[in-house]
Amino acid sequence: MLITTIKASIWTADNSGADTDGNVSLGICGREFVLDTGTNDFQRGQSQTFTFGAGSNVLNPVGNDPRKPQLDTDELAHYPVYLHFTPRDAKDNWCVEGVTVTVNPGAKEITYGNTPMLGGGDKELWLAADCGRSLYLRRQ
């Protein structure tokens, strides 16, 4: 099935220093998509949904479109689905509380997430230059 829309919902933990101005990308189907709406993304204790393809709300919607070149759900099994964090400097970090990625929401959707690894409380994950920058997701 052709991929027309990808939605990534990201929850930043409500811990001191959990927010970031670093860059975050979503890897899926052998490509990376930049999670940036042009607002102050990844703020402490907040969630945000990034939409790629139909109904896009990200910067550079053409360059971050799964329809150009056209991606297909058949490719999902061949590549990992992950978030990658690039800190803005050596001291930058980010604390992730939750992630849900939905391919073709509402139309035979396929969902990936970070449960049961994360899930609030003491199960957040810090990403930083000195402790790892990627979080791999599994199909739900």
Solvent accessible surface area in square Angstrom, and as a share of the most:
residue,aa,sasa,rsa
1,M,94,0.42
2,L,101,0.50
3,I,0,0.00
4,T,62,0.36
5,T,14,0.08
6,I,0,0.00
7,K,75,0.32
8,A,0,0.00
9,S,24,0.15
10,I,3,0.01
11,W,99,0.35
12,T,4,0.02
13,A,0,0.00
14,D,94,0.49
15,N,47,0.24
16,S,92,0.59
17,G,43,0.41
18,A,0,0.00
19,D,54,0.28
20,T,5,0.03
21,D,94,0.49
22,G,8,0.08
23,N,98,0.50
24,V,2,0.01
25,S,13,0.09
26,L,0,0.00
27,G,1,0.01
28,I,1,0.00
29,C,8,0.05
30,G,51,0.49
31,R,54,0.20
32,E,90,0.40
33,F,0,0.00
34,V,73,0.42
35,L,3,0.02
36,D,47,0.24
37,T,27,0.16
38,G,51,0.49
39,T,93,0.54
40,N,99,0.51
41,D,13,0.07
42,F,13,0.05
43,Q,41,0.18
44,R,117,0.43
45,G,44,0.43
46,Q,108,0.48
47,S,64,0.41
48,Q,49,0.22
49,T,57,0.33
50,F,0,0.00
51,T,8,0.05
52,F,0,0.00
53,G,4,0.04
54,A,47,0.37
55,G,69,0.67
56,S,38,0.25
57,N,69,0.35
58,V,10,0.06
59,L,93,0.46
60,N,95,0.49
61,P,67,0.42
62,V,100,0.58
63,G,40,0.38
64,N,10,0.05
65,D,6,0.03
66,P,0,0.00
67,R,92,0.33
68,K,115,0.49
69,P,101,0.63
70,Q,77,0.34
71,L,16,0.08
72,D,37,0.19
73,T,21,0.12
74,D,103,0.53
75,E,66,0.30
76,L,9,0.05
77,A,96,0.75
78,H,131,0.59
79,Y,95,0.36
80,P,77,0.48
81,V,5,0.03
82,Y,39,0.15
83,L,0,0.00
84,H,55,0.24
85,F,0,0.00
86,T,58,0.34
87,P,19,0.12
88,R,144,0.52
89,D,73,0.38
90,A,93,0.72
91,K,187,0.79
92,D,8,0.04
93,N,51,0.26
94,W,0,0.00
95,C,0,0.00
96,V,0,0.00
97,E,55,0.25
98,G,10,0.10
99,V,3,0.02
100,T,47,0.27
101,V,0,0.00
102,T,19,0.11
103,V,0,0.00
104,N,7,0.04
105,P,48,0.30
106,G,74,0.71
107,A,57,0.44
108,K,170,0.72
109,E,91,0.41
110,I,22,0.11
111,T,36,0.21
112,Y,15,0.06
113,G,4,0.04
114,N,8,0.04
115,T,66,0.38
116,P,90,0.57
117,M,104,0.46
118,L,8,0.04
119,G,58,0.56
120,G,13,0.12
121,G,68,0.65
122,D,135,0.70
123,K,103,0.44
124,E,41,0.18
125,L,54,0.27
126,W,92,0.32
127,L,4,0.02
128,A,9,0.07
129,A,44,0.34
130,D,130,0.67
131,C,79,0.47
132,G,40,0.38
133,R,96,0.35
134,S,42,0.27
135,L,4,0.02
136,Y,124,0.47
137,L,17,0.08
138,R,149,0.54
139,R,147,0.53
140,Q,108,0.48
